[in-house]
Amino acid sequence: MIRVQDNGEGFQQQSRKDGEHLGFALYNIQQRLYYYFGERAQLRIESSPHHGTSVFFFRPKERM
């Protein structure tokens, strides 16, 4: 797992389909993870207003 975190403004999380409204950069990272590691790779975002945002990248130890 790789975690990137900030202590910025954060944002209100909404339920959304996987990959929807991630922004181009995060969508691109998600697609690369899937390409290299298959469906075992994941991208997760946790955020709350005024508490910052964390982005988690989960990938298997070995490439498929």
mmCIF file as Biopython writes it, N, C-alpha, C and O atoms, coordinates in Angstrom:
data_model
#
loop_
_atom_site.group_PDB
_atom_site.id
_atom_site.type_symbol
_atom_site.label_atom_id
_atom_site.label_alt_id
_atom_site.label_comp_id
_atom_site.label_asym_id
_atom_site.label_entity_id
_atom_site.label_seq_id
_atom_site.pdbx_PDB_ins_code
_atom_site.Cartn_x
_atom_site.Cartn_y
_atom_site.Cartn_z
_atom_site.occupancy
_atom_site.B_iso_or_equiv
_atom_site.auth_seq_id
_atom_site.auth_asym_id
_atom_site.pdbx_PDB_model_num
ATOM 1   N N  . MET A ? 1  ? 0.842   -1.170  0.000   1.0 0.0 1  A 1 
ATOM 2   C CA . MET A ? 1  ? 0.000   0.000   0.000   1.0 0.0 1  A 1 
ATOM 3   C C  . MET A ? 1  ? 0.888   1.233   0.000   1.0 0.0 1  A 1 
ATOM 4   O O  . MET A ? 1  ? 1.886   1.300   0.716   1.0 0.0 1  A 1 
ATOM 5   N N  . ILE A ? 2  ? 0.511   2.192   -0.805  1.0 0.0 2  A 1 
ATOM 6   C CA . ILE A ? 2  ? 1.159   3.503   -0.830  1.0 0.0 2  A 1 
ATOM 7   C C  . ILE A ? 2  ? 0.097   4.519   -0.459  1.0 0.0 2  A 1 
ATOM 8   O O  . ILE A ? 2  ? -1.006  4.498   -1.005  1.0 0.0 2  A 1 
ATOM 9   N N  . ARG A ? 3  ? 0.424   5.411   0.468   1.0 0.0 3  A 1 
ATOM 10  C CA . ARG A ? 3  ? -0.547  6.414   0.918   1.0 0.0 3  A 1 
ATOM 11  C C  . ARG A ? 3  ? 0.050   7.802   0.721   1.0 0.0 3  A 1 
ATOM 12  O O  . ARG A ? 3  ? 1.183   8.067   1.123   1.0 0.0 3  A 1 
ATOM 13  N N  . VAL A ? 4  ? -0.722  8.673   0.103   1.0 0.0 4  A 1 
ATOM 14  C CA . VAL A ? 4  ? -0.361  10.078  -0.056  1.0 0.0 4  A 1 
ATOM 15  C C  . VAL A ? 4  ? -1.425  10.883  0.666   1.0 0.0 4  A 1 
ATOM 16  O O  . VAL A ? 4  ? -2.618  10.711  0.414   1.0 0.0 4  A 1 
ATOM 17  N N  . GLN A ? 5  ? -0.997  11.763  1.565   1.0 0.0 5  A 1 
ATOM 18  C CA . GLN A ? 5  ? -1.946  12.471  2.422   1.0 0.0 5  A 1 
ATOM 19  C C  . GLN A ? 5  ? -1.594  13.948  2.473   1.0 0.0 5  A 1 
ATOM 20  O O  . GLN A ? 5  ? -0.420  14.316  2.428   1.0 0.0 5  A 1 
ATOM 21  N N  . ASP A ? 6  ? -2.623  14.798  2.566   1.0 0.0 6  A 1 
ATOM 22  C CA . ASP A ? 6  ? -2.388  16.219  2.801   1.0 0.0 6  A 1 
ATOM 23  C C  . ASP A ? 6  ? -3.293  16.695  3.930   1.0 0.0 6  A 1 
ATOM 24  O O  . ASP A ? 6  ? -4.182  15.969  4.374   1.0 0.0 6  A 1 
ATOM 25  N N  . ASN A ? 7  ? -3.064  17.897  4.380   1.0 0.0 7  A 1 
ATOM 26  C CA . ASN A ? 7  ? -3.885  18.462  5.450   1.0 0.0 7  A 1 
ATOM 27  C C  . ASN A ? 7  ? -4.636  19.688  4.935   1.0 0.0 7  A 1 
ATOM 28  O O  . ASN A ? 7  ? -4.891  20.635  5.679   1.0 0.0 7  A 1 
ATOM 29  N N  . GLY A ? 8  ? -4.981  19.653  3.660   1.0 0.0 8  A 1 
ATOM 30  C CA . GLY A ? 8  ? -5.651  20.787  3.016   1.0 0.0 8  A 1 
ATOM 31  C C  . GLY A ? 8  ? -7.137  20.849  3.316   1.0 0.0 8  A 1 
ATOM 32  O O  . GLY A ? 8  ? -7.609  20.317  4.321   1.0 0.0 8  A 1 
ATOM 33  N N  . GLU A ? 9  ? -7.864  21.507  2.425   1.0 0.0 9  A 1 
ATOM 34  C CA . GLU A ? 9  ? -9.289  21.759  2.602   1.0 0.0 9  A 1 
ATOM 35  C C  . GLU A ? 9  ? -10.133 20.492  2.566   1.0 0.0 9  A 1 
ATOM 36  O O  . GLU A ? 9  ? -11.181 20.434  3.209   1.0 0.0 9  A 1 
ATOM 37  N N  . GLY A ? 10 ? -9.695  19.476  1.826   1.0 0.0 10 A 1 
ATOM 38  C CA . GLY A ? 10 ? -10.503 18.279  1.683   1.0 0.0 10 A 1 
ATOM 39  C C  . GLY A ? 10 ? -11.737 18.561  0.839   1.0 0.0 10 A 1 
ATOM 40  O O  . GLY A ? 10 ? -11.894 19.665  0.318   1.0 0.0 10 A 1 
ATOM 41  N N  . PHE A ? 11 ? -12.606 17.580  0.702   1.0 0.0 11 A 1 
ATOM 42  C CA . PHE A ? 11 ? -13.844 17.764  -0.050  1.0 0.0 11 A 1 
ATOM 43  C C  . PHE A ? 11 ? -14.883 16.778  0.449   1.0 0.0 11 A 1 
ATOM 44  O O  . PHE A ? 11 ? -14.554 15.771  1.077   1.0 0.0 11 A 1 
ATOM 45  N N  . GLN A ? 12 ? -16.123 17.076  0.166   1.0 0.0 12 A 1 
ATOM 46  C CA . GLN A ? 12 ? -17.233 16.210  0.553   1.0 0.0 12 A 1 
ATOM 47  C C  . GLN A ? 12 ? -17.229 14.992  -0.349  1.0 0.0 12 A 1 
ATOM 48  O O  . GLN A ? 12 ? -17.291 15.131  -1.571  1.0 0.0 12 A 1 
ATOM 49  N N  . GLN A ? 13 ? -17.159 13.809  0.222   1.0 0.0 13 A 1 
ATOM 50  C CA . GLN A ? 13 ? -17.191 12.592  -0.577  1.0 0.0 13 A 1 
ATOM 51  C C  . GLN A ? 13 ? -18.613 12.290  -0.996  1.0 0.0 13 A 1 
ATOM 52  O O  . GLN A ? 13 ? -19.566 12.507  -0.248  1.0 0.0 13 A 1 
ATOM 53  N N  . GLN A ? 14 ? -18.733 11.782  -2.219  1.0 0.0 14 A 1 
ATOM 54  C CA . GLN A ? 14 ? -20.030 11.390  -2.744  1.0 0.0 14 A 1 
ATOM 55  C C  . GLN A ? 14 ? -19.917 9.969   -3.241  1.0 0.0 14 A 1 
ATOM 56  O O  . GLN A ? 14 ? -18.835 9.534   -3.636  1.0 0.0 14 A 1 
ATOM 57  N N  . SER A ? 15 ? -21.024 9.232   -3.229  1.0 0.0 15 A 1 
ATOM 58  C CA . SER A ? 15 ? -20.935 7.911   -3.823  1.0 0.0 15 A 1 
ATOM 59  C C  . SER A ? 15 ? -20.863 8.077   -5.325  1.0 0.0 15 A 1 
ATOM 60  O O  . SER A ? 15 ? -21.594 8.867   -5.923  1.0 0.0 15 A 1 
ATOM 61  N N  . ARG A ? 16 ? -19.965 7.315   -5.917  1.0 0.0 16 A 1 
ATOM 62  C CA . ARG A ? 16 ? -19.760 7.396   -7.361  1.0 0.0 16 A 1 
ATOM 63  C C  . ARG A ? 16 ? -19.257 6.080   -7.878  1.0 0.0 16 A 1 
ATOM 64  O O  . ARG A ? 16 ? -18.725 5.258   -7.132  1.0 0.0 16 A 1 
ATOM 65  N N  . LYS A ? 17 ? -19.430 5.891   -9.161  1.0 0.0 17 A 1 
ATOM 66  C CA . LYS A ? 17 ? -18.926 4.677   -9.795  1.0 0.0 17 A 1 
ATOM 67  C C  . LYS A ? 17 ? -17.411 4.706   -9.798  1.0 0.0 17 A 1 
ATOM 68  O O  . LYS A ? 17 ? -16.806 5.778   -9.785  1.0 0.0 17 A 1 
ATOM 69  N N  . ASP A ? 18 ? -16.795 3.530   -9.815  1.0 0.0 18 A 1 
ATOM 70  C CA . ASP A ? 18 ? -15.349 3.404   -9.826  1.0 0.0 18 A 1 
ATOM 71  C C  . ASP A ? 18 ? -14.757 4.223   -10.972 1.0 0.0 18 A 1 
ATOM 72  O O  . ASP A ? 18 ? -15.097 3.998   -12.133 1.0 0.0 18 A 1 
ATOM 73  N N  . GLY A ? 19 ? -13.883 5.162   -10.656 1.0 0.0 19 A 1 
ATOM 74  C CA . GLY A ? 19 ? -13.203 5.948   -11.673 1.0 0.0 19 A 1 
ATOM 75  C C  . GLY A ? 19 ? -13.936 7.210   -12.093 1.0 0.0 19 A 1 
ATOM 76  O O  . GLY A ? 19 ? -13.351 8.054   -12.772 1.0 0.0 19 A 1 
ATOM 77  N N  . GLU A ? 20 ? -15.192 7.365   -11.714 1.0 0.0 20 A 1 
ATOM 78  C CA . GLU A ? 20 ? -15.950 8.536   -12.149 1.0 0.0 20 A 1 
ATOM 79  C C  . GLU A ? 20 ? -15.516 9.769   -11.370 1.0 0.0 20 A 1 
ATOM 80  O O  . GLU A ? 20 ? -15.453 9.735   -10.141 1.0 0.0 20 A 1 
ATOM 81  N N  . HIS A ? 21 ? -15.227 10.825  -12.051 1.0 0.0 21 A 1 
ATOM 82  C CA . HIS A ? 21 ? -14.842 12.116  -11.476 1.0 0.0 21 A 1 
ATOM 83  C C  . HIS A ? 21 ? -13.543 12.059  -10.664 1.0 0.0 21 A 1 
ATOM 84  O O  . HIS A ? 21 ? -13.383 12.820  -9.709  1.0 0.0 21 A 1 
ATOM 85  N N  . LEU A ? 22 ? -12.642 11.193  -11.021 1.0 0.0 22 A 1 
ATOM 86  C CA . LEU A ? 22 ? -11.366 11.134  -10.316 1.0 0.0 22 A 1 
ATOM 87  C C  . LEU A ? 22 ? -10.422 12.239  -10.758 1.0 0.0 22 A 1 
ATOM 88  O O  . LEU A ? 22 ? -9.468  12.550  -10.046 1.0 0.0 22 A 1 
ATOM 89  N N  . GLY A ? 23 ? -10.659 12.819  -11.881 1.0 0.0 23 A 1 
ATOM 90  C CA . GLY A ? 23 ? -9.698  13.740  -12.462 1.0 0.0 23 A 1 
ATOM 91  C C  . GLY A ? 23 ? -8.779  12.948  -13.364 1.0 0.0 23 A 1 
ATOM 92  O O  . GLY A ? 23 ? -8.576  11.750  -13.164 1.0 0.0 23 A 1 
ATOM 93  N N  . PHE A ? 24 ? -8.233  13.607  -14.340 1.0 0.0 24 A 1 
ATOM 94  C CA . PHE A ? 24 ? -7.427  12.917  -15.348 1.0 0.0 24 A 1 
ATOM 95  C C  . PHE A ? 24 ? -6.208  12.227  -14.750 1.0 0.0 24 A 1 
ATOM 96  O O  . PHE A ? 24 ? -5.928  11.078  -15.091 1.0 0.0 24 A 1 
ATOM 97  N N  . ALA A ? 25 ? -5.482  12.896  -13.876 1.0 0.0 25 A 1 
ATOM 98  C CA . ALA A ? 25 ? -4.250  12.313  -13.326 1.0 0.0 25 A 1 
ATOM 99  C C  . ALA A ? 25 ? -4.539  11.054  -12.506 1.0 0.0 25 A 1 
ATOM 100 O O  . ALA A ? 25 ? -3.873  10.034  -12.686 1.0 0.0 25 A 1 
ATOM 101 N N  . LEU A ? 26 ? -5.522  11.118  -11.612 1.0 0.0 26 A 1 
ATOM 102 C CA . LEU A ? 26 ? -5.837  9.949   -10.795 1.0 0.0 26 A 1 
ATOM 103 C C  . LEU A ? 26 ? -6.443  8.827   -11.630 1.0 0.0 26 A 1 
ATOM 104 O O  . LEU A ? 26 ? -6.179  7.652   -11.375 1.0 0.0 26 A 1 
ATOM 105 N N  . TYR A ? 27 ? -7.247  9.179   -12.617 1.0 0.0 27 A 1 
ATOM 106 C CA . TYR A ? 27 ? -7.797  8.168   -13.514 1.0 0.0 27 A 1 
ATOM 107 C C  . TYR A ? 27 ? -6.668  7.461   -14.260 1.0 0.0 27 A 1 
ATOM 108 O O  . TYR A ? 27 ? -6.681  6.238   -14.400 1.0 0.0 27 A 1 
ATOM 109 N N  . ASN A ? 28 ? -5.693  8.231   -14.736 1.0 0.0 28 A 1 
ATOM 110 C CA . ASN A ? 28 ? -4.545  7.674   -15.455 1.0 0.0 28 A 1 
ATOM 111 C C  . ASN A ? 28 ? -3.755  6.725   -14.548 1.0 0.0 28 A 1 
ATOM 112 O O  . ASN A ? 28 ? -3.350  5.649   -14.988 1.0 0.0 28 A 1 
ATOM 113 N N  . ILE A ? 29 ? -3.538  7.105   -13.312 1.0 0.0 29 A 1 
ATOM 114 C CA . ILE A ? 29 ? -2.831  6.242   -12.356 1.0 0.0 29 A 1 
ATOM 115 C C  . ILE A ? 29 ? -3.618  4.963   -12.117 1.0 0.0 29 A 1 
ATOM 116 O O  . ILE A ? 29 ? -3.049  3.872   -12.085 1.0 0.0 29 A 1 
ATOM 117 N N  . GLN A ? 30 ? -4.929  5.100   -11.951 1.0 0.0 30 A 1 
ATOM 118 C CA . GLN A ? 30 ? -5.769  3.920   -11.736 1.0 0.0 30 A 1 
ATOM 119 C C  . GLN A ? 30 ? -5.666  2.959   -12.923 1.0 0.0 30 A 1 
ATOM 120 O O  . GLN A ? 30 ? -5.537  1.751   -12.725 1.0 0.0 30 A 1 
ATOM 121 N N  . GLN A ? 31 ? -5.718  3.465   -14.119 1.0 0.0 31 A 1 
ATOM 122 C CA . GLN A ? 31 ? -5.635  2.612   -15.302 1.0 0.0 31 A 1 
ATOM 123 C C  . GLN A ? 31 ? -4.271  1.939   -15.415 1.0 0.0 31 A 1 
ATOM 124 O O  . GLN A ? 31 ? -4.186  0.779   -15.817 1.0 0.0 31 A 1 
ATOM 125 N N  . ARG A ? 32 ? -3.219  2.645   -15.069 1.0 0.0 32 A 1 
ATOM 126 C CA . ARG A ? 32 ? -1.881  2.042   -15.090 1.0 0.0 32 A 1 
ATOM 127 C C  . ARG A ? 32 ? -1.756  0.938   -14.054 1.0 0.0 32 A 1 
ATOM 128 O O  . ARG A ? 32 ? -1.158  -0.103  -14.330 1.0 0.0 32 A 1 
ATOM 129 N N  . LEU A ? 33 ? -2.308  1.146   -12.870 1.0 0.0 33 A 1 
ATOM 130 C CA . LEU A ? 33 ? -2.292  0.096   -11.847 1.0 0.0 33 A 1 
ATOM 131 C C  . LEU A ? 33 ? -2.999  -1.155  -12.354 1.0 0.0 33 A 1 
ATOM 132 O O  . LEU A ? 33 ? -2.489  -2.264  -12.194 1.0 0.0 33 A 1 
ATOM 133 N N  . TYR A ? 34 ? -4.169  -0.985  -12.963 1.0 0.0 34 A 1 
ATOM 134 C CA . TYR A ? 34 ? -4.909  -2.125  -13.500 1.0 0.0 34 A 1 
ATOM 135 C C  . TYR A ? 34 ? -4.134  -2.813  -14.614 1.0 0.0 34 A 1 
ATOM 136 O O  . TYR A ? 34 ? -4.124  -4.040  -14.707 1.0 0.0 34 A 1 
ATOM 137 N N  . TYR A ? 35 ? -3.485  -2.016  -15.462 1.0 0.0 35 A 1 
ATOM 138 C CA . TYR A ? 35 ? -2.725  -2.585  -16.575 1.0 0.0 35 A 1 
ATOM 139 C C  . TYR A ? 35 ? -1.578  -3.457  -16.070 1.0 0.0 35 A 1 
ATOM 140 O O  . TYR A ? 35 ? -1.381  -4.570  -16.558 1.0 0.0 35 A 1 
ATOM 141 N N  . TYR A ? 36 ? -0.823  -2.955  -15.095 1.0 0.0 36 A 1 
ATOM 142 C CA . TYR A ? 36 ? 0.364   -3.671  -14.616 1.0 0.0 36 A 1 
ATOM 143 C C  . TYR A ? 36 ? 0.047   -4.777  -13.611 1.0 0.0 36 A 1 
ATOM 144 O O  . TYR A ? 36 ? 0.739   -5.795  -13.581 1.0 0.0 36 A 1 
ATOM 145 N N  . PHE A ? 37 ? -0.988  -4.593  -12.787 1.0 0.0 37 A 1 
ATOM 146 C CA . PHE A ? 37 ? -1.218  -5.523  -11.685 1.0 0.0 37 A 1 
ATOM 147 C C  . PHE A ? 37 ? -2.570  -6.210  -11.733 1.0 0.0 37 A 1 
ATOM 148 O O  . PHE A ? 37 ? -2.874  -7.019  -10.857 1.0 0.0 37 A 1 
ATOM 149 N N  . GLY A ? 38 ? -3.383  -5.913  -12.722 1.0 0.0 38 A 1 
ATOM 150 C CA . GLY A ? 38 ? -4.692  -6.550  -12.831 1.0 0.0 38 A 1 
ATOM 151 C C  . GLY A ? 38 ? -5.681  -5.993  -11.821 1.0 0.0 38 A 1 
ATOM 152 O O  . GLY A ? 38 ? -5.465  -4.936  -11.227 1.0 0.0 38 A 1 
ATOM 153 N N  . GLU A ? 39 ? -6.748  -6.714  -11.645 1.0 0.0 39 A 1 
ATOM 154 C CA . GLU A ? 39 ? -7.820  -6.222  -10.782 1.0 0.0 39 A 1 
ATOM 155 C C  . GLU A ? 39 ? -7.495  -6.306  -9.300  1.0 0.0 39 A 1 
ATOM 156 O O  . GLU A ? 39 ? -8.283  -5.855  -8.469  1.0 0.0 39 A 1 
ATOM 157 N N  . ARG A ? 40 ? -6.356  -6.874  -8.961  1.0 0.0 40 A 1 
ATOM 158 C CA . ARG A ? 40 ? -5.942  -6.885  -7.551  1.0 0.0 40 A 1 
ATOM 159 C C  . ARG A ? 40 ? -5.467  -5.502  -7.104  1.0 0.0 40 A 1 
ATOM 160 O O  . ARG A ? 40 ? -5.407  -5.230  -5.905  1.0 0.0 40 A 1 
ATOM 161 N N  . ALA A ? 41 ? -5.133  -4.636  -8.044  1.0 0.0 41 A 1 
ATOM 162 C CA . ALA A ? 41 ? -4.706  -3.273  -7.723  1.0 0.0 41 A 1 
ATOM 163 C C  . ALA A ? 41 ? -5.941  -2.407  -7.462  1.0 0.0 41 A 1 
ATOM 164 O O  . ALA A ? 41 ? -6.993  -2.614  -8.068  1.0 0.0 41 A 1 
ATOM 165 N N  . GLN A ? 42 ? -5.804  -1.442  -6.561  1.0 0.0 42 A 1 
ATOM 166 C CA . GLN A ? 42 ? -6.918  -0.568  -6.220  1.0 0.0 42 A 1 
ATOM 167 C C  . GLN A ? 42 ? -6.434  0.847   -5.979  1.0 0.0 42 A 1 
ATOM 168 O O  . GLN A ? 42 ? -5.281  1.070   -5.611  1.0 0.0 42 A 1 
ATOM 169 N N  . LEU A ? 43 ? -7.316  1.786   -6.189  1.0 0.0 43 A 1 
ATOM 170 C CA . LEU A ? 43 ? -7.082  3.191   -5.861  1.0 0.0 43 A 1 
ATOM 171 C C  . LEU A ? 43 ? -8.259  3.627   -5.000  1.0 0.0 43 A 1 
ATOM 172 O O  . LEU A ? 43 ? -9.411  3.446   -5.395  1.0 0.0 43 A 1 
ATOM 173 N N  . ARG A ? 44 ? -7.988  4.198   -3.832  1.0 0.0 44 A 1 
ATOM 174 C CA . ARG A ? 44 ? -9.059  4.630   -2.932  1.0 0.0 44 A 1 
ATOM 175 C C  . ARG A ? 44 ? -8.763  6.038   -2.451  1.0 0.0 44 A 1 
ATOM 176 O O  . ARG A ? 44 ? -7.616  6.373   -2.156  1.0 0.0 44 A 1 
ATOM 177 N N  . ILE A ? 45 ? -9.790  6.853   -2.375  1.0 0.0 45 A 1 
ATOM 178 C CA . ILE A ? 45 ? -9.653  8.238   -1.910  1.0 0.0 45 A 1 
ATOM 179 C C  . ILE A ? 45 ? -10.534 8.426   -0.687  1.0 0.0 45 A 1 
ATOM 180 O O  . ILE A ? 45 ? -11.708 8.056   -0.691  1.0 0.0 45 A 1 
ATOM 181 N N  . GLU A ? 46 ? -9.956  9.006   0.367   1.0 0.0 46 A 1 
ATOM 182 C CA . GLU A ? 46 ? -10.713 9.356   1.570   1.0 0.0 46 A 1 
ATOM 183 C C  . GLU A ? 46 ? -10.493 10.835  1.824   1.0 0.0 46 A 1 
ATOM 184 O O  . GLU A ? 46 ? -9.352  11.298  1.857   1.0 0.0 46 A 1 
ATOM 185 N N  . SER A ? 47 ? -11.570 11.577  2.003   1.0 0.0 47 A 1 
ATOM 186 C CA . SER A ? 47 ? -11.463 13.001  2.230   1.0 0.0 47 A 1 
ATOM 187 C C  . SER A ? 47 ? -12.631 13.476  3.067   1.0 0.0 47 A 1 
ATOM 188 O O  . SER A ? 47 ? -13.721 12.907  3.010   1.0 0.0 47 A 1 
ATOM 189 N N  . SER A ? 48 ? -12.402 14.516  3.839   1.0 0.0 48 A 1 
ATOM 190 C CA . SER A ? 48 ? -13.491 15.158  4.563   1.0 0.0 48 A 1 
ATOM 191 C C  . SER A ? 48 ? -13.179 16.652  4.624   1.0 0.0 48 A 1 
ATOM 192 O O  . SER A ? 48 ? -12.021 17.046  4.761   1.0 0.0 48 A 1 
ATOM 193 N N  . PRO A ? 49 ? -14.213 17.476  4.523   1.0 0.0 49 A 1 
ATOM 194 C CA . PRO A ? 49 ? -13.993 18.923  4.517   1.0 0.0 49 A 1 
ATOM 195 C C  . PRO A ? 49 ? -13.195 19.380  5.739   1.0 0.0 49 A 1 
ATOM 196 O O  . PRO A ? 49 ? -13.470 18.973  6.868   1.0 0.0 49 A 1 
ATOM 197 N N  . HIS A ? 50 ? -12.209 20.229  5.491   1.0 0.0 50 A 1 
ATOM 198 C CA . HIS A ? 50 ? -11.358 20.857  6.510   1.0 0.0 50 A 1 
ATOM 199 C C  . HIS A ? 50 ? -10.433 19.885  7.237   1.0 0.0 50 A 1 
ATOM 200 O O  . HIS A ? 50 ? -9.826  20.256  8.242   1.0 0.0 50 A 1 
ATOM 201 N N  . HIS A ? 51 ? -10.311 18.644  6.747   1.0 0.0 51 A 1 
ATOM 202 C CA . HIS A ? 51 ? -9.420  17.673  7.383   1.0 0.0 51 A 1 
ATOM 203 C C  . HIS A ? 51 ? -8.441  17.030  6.424   1.0 0.0 51 A 1 
ATOM 204 O O  . HIS A ? 51 ? -7.670  16.158  6.825   1.0 0.0 51 A 1 
ATOM 205 N N  . GLY A ? 52 ? -8.455  17.437  5.177   1.0 0.0 52 A 1 
ATOM 206 C CA . GLY A ? 52 ? -7.495  16.898  4.228   1.0 0.0 52 A 1 
ATOM 207 C C  . GLY A ? 52 ? -7.991  15.684  3.461   1.0 0.0 52 A 1 
ATOM 208 O O  . GLY A ? 52 ? -9.135  15.249  3.595   1.0 0.0 52 A 1 
ATOM 209 N N  . THR A ? 53 ? -7.084  15.157  2.652   1.0 0.0 53 A 1 
ATOM 210 C CA . THR A ? 53 ? -7.400  14.048  1.757   1.0 0.0 53 A 1 
ATOM 211 C C  . THR A ? 53 ? -6.280  13.024  1.801   1.0 0.0 53 A 1 
ATOM 212 O O  . THR A ? 53 ? -5.106  13.384  1.890   1.0 0.0 53 A 1 
ATOM 213 N N  . SER A ? 54 ? -6.639  11.747  1.738   1.0 0.0 54 A 1 
ATOM 214 C CA . SER A ? 54 ? -5.678  10.658  1.618   1.0 0.0 54 A 1 
ATOM 215 C C  . SER A ? 54 ? -6.024  9.863   0.370   1.0 0.0 54 A 1 
ATOM 216 O O  . SER A ? 54 ? -7.188  9.558   0.112   1.0 0.0 54 A 1 
ATOM 217 N N  . VAL A ? 55 ? -4.993  9.532   -0.402  1.0 0.0 55 A 1 
ATOM 218 C CA . VAL A ? 55 ? -5.157  8.681   -1.574  1.0 0.0 55 A 1 
ATOM 219 C C  . VAL A ? 55 ? -4.335  7.425   -1.321  1.0 0.0 55 A 1 
ATOM 220 O O  . VAL A ? 55 ? -3.144  7.508   -1.021  1.0 0.0 55 A 1 
ATOM 221 N N  . PHE A ? 56 ? -4.973  6.256   -1.441  1.0 0.0 56 A 1 
ATOM 222 C CA . PHE A ? 56 ? -4.328  4.978   -1.200  1.0 0.0 56 A 1 
ATOM 223 C C  . PHE A ? 56 ? -4.203  4.218   -2.506  1.0 0.0 56 A 1 
ATOM 224 O O  . PHE A ? 56 ? -5.161  4.126   -3.273  1.0 0.0 56 A 1 
ATOM 225 N N  . PHE A ? 57 ? -3.023  3.673   -2.758  1.0 0.0 57 A 1 
ATOM 226 C CA . PHE A ? 57 ? -2.770  2.814   -3.903  1.0 0.0 57 A 1 
ATOM 227 C C  . PHE A ? 57 ? -2.439  1.438   -3.351  1.0 0.0 57 A 1 
ATOM 228 O O  . PHE A ? 57 ? -1.449  1.270   -2.639  1.0 0.0 57 A 1 
ATOM 229 N N  . PHE A ? 58 ? -3.258  0.466   -3.674  1.0 0.0 58 A 1 
ATOM 230 C CA . PHE A ? 58 ? -2.993  -0.906  -3.256  1.0 0.0 58 A 1 
ATOM 231 C C  . PHE A ? 58 ? -2.548  -1.687  -4.485  1.0 0.0 58 A 1 
ATOM 232 O O  . PHE A ? 58 ? -3.191  -1.642  -5.533  1.0 0.0 58 A 1 
ATOM 233 N N  . ARG A ? 59 ? -1.455  -2.392  -4.340  1.0 0.0 59 A 1 
ATOM 234 C CA . ARG A ? 59 ? -0.971  -3.220  -5.441  1.0 0.0 59 A 1 
ATOM 235 C C  . ARG A ? 59 ? -0.371  -4.492  -4.876  1.0 0.0 59 A 1 
ATOM 236 O O  . ARG A ? 59 ? 0.184   -4.490  -3.777  1.0 0.0 59 A 1 
ATOM 237 N N  . PRO A ? 60 ? -0.483  -5.581  -5.628  1.0 0.0 60 A 1 
ATOM 238 C CA . PRO A ? 60 ? 0.125   -6.831  -5.160  1.0 0.0 60 A 1 
ATOM 239 C C  . PRO A ? 60 ? 1.648   -6.720  -5.218  1.0 0.0 60 A 1 
ATOM 240 O O  . PRO A ? 60 ? 2.190   -5.882  -5.938  1.0 0.0 60 A 1 
ATOM 241 N N  . LYS A ? 61 ? 2.317   -7.557  -4.469  1.0 0.0 61 A 1 
ATOM 242 C CA . LYS A ? 61 ? 3.784   -7.536  -4.456  1.0 0.0 61 A 1 
ATOM 243 C C  . LYS A ? 61 ? 4.375   -7.862  -5.806  1.0 0.0 61 A 1 
ATOM 244 O O  . LYS A ? 61 ? 5.405   -7.311  -6.192  1.0 0.0 61 A 1 
ATOM 245 N N  . GLU A ? 62 ? 3.721   -8.763  -6.527  1.0 0.0 62 A 1 
ATOM 246 C CA . GLU A ? 62 ? 4.252   -9.194  -7.817  1.0 0.0 62 A 1 
ATOM 247 C C  . GLU A ? 62 ? 3.284   -8.858  -8.925  1.0 0.0 62 A 1 
ATOM 248 O O  . GLU A ? 62 ? 2.065   -8.872  -8.752  1.0 0.0 62 A 1 
ATOM 249 N N  . ARG A ? 63 ? 3.862   -8.557  -10.063 1.0 0.0 63 A 1 
ATOM 250 C CA . ARG A ? 63 ? 3.056   -8.269  -11.249 1.0 0.0 63 A 1 
ATOM 251 C C  . ARG A ? 63 ? 2.491   -9.565  -11.795 1.0 0.0 63 A 1 
ATOM 252 O O  . ARG A ? 63 ? 3.125   -10.615 -11.687 1.0 0.0 63 A 1 
ATOM 253 N N  . MET A ? 64 ? 1.301   -9.502  -12.381 1.0 0.0 64 A 1 
ATOM 254 C CA . MET A ? 64 ? 0.667   -10.697 -12.957 1.0 0.0 64 A 1 
ATOM 255 C C  . MET A ? 64 ? 1.455   -11.214 -14.130 1.0 0.0 64 A 1 
ATOM 256 O O  . MET A ? 64 ? 1.071   -12.212 -14.739 1.0 0.0 64 A 1 
#
